[in-house]
Amino acid sequence: MAKKNKPAAPPSAASQDKPATLKDLLNPDVVSKLKAQADQMKAEAEIQREEARKQAEAARKAEQKRLDNNFEYLLNNSGMDWKKYN
């Protein structure tokens, strides 16, 4: 009986043909610092969006409070038909 030779698996050509990326070329320390900086910038942007949302909410509340003290606005926007009380 002769031994059957198993066909040798060709080395993965995909990993050898893939061009080197910037991540591969940079020092891992630099990559981690850049990731940390990106996370910090995302957090700052989120805080800024939250503050803008709070300011918009405060402005809406102030406008509603001003309108609630305006008799003409209340009269025009009430559900009652005030014309029949003349």
Secondary structure as UniProt FT lines:
FT   HELIX           13..17
FT   HELIX           22..25
FT   HELIX           28..68
FT   HELIX           71..76
FT   HELIX           82..85
//
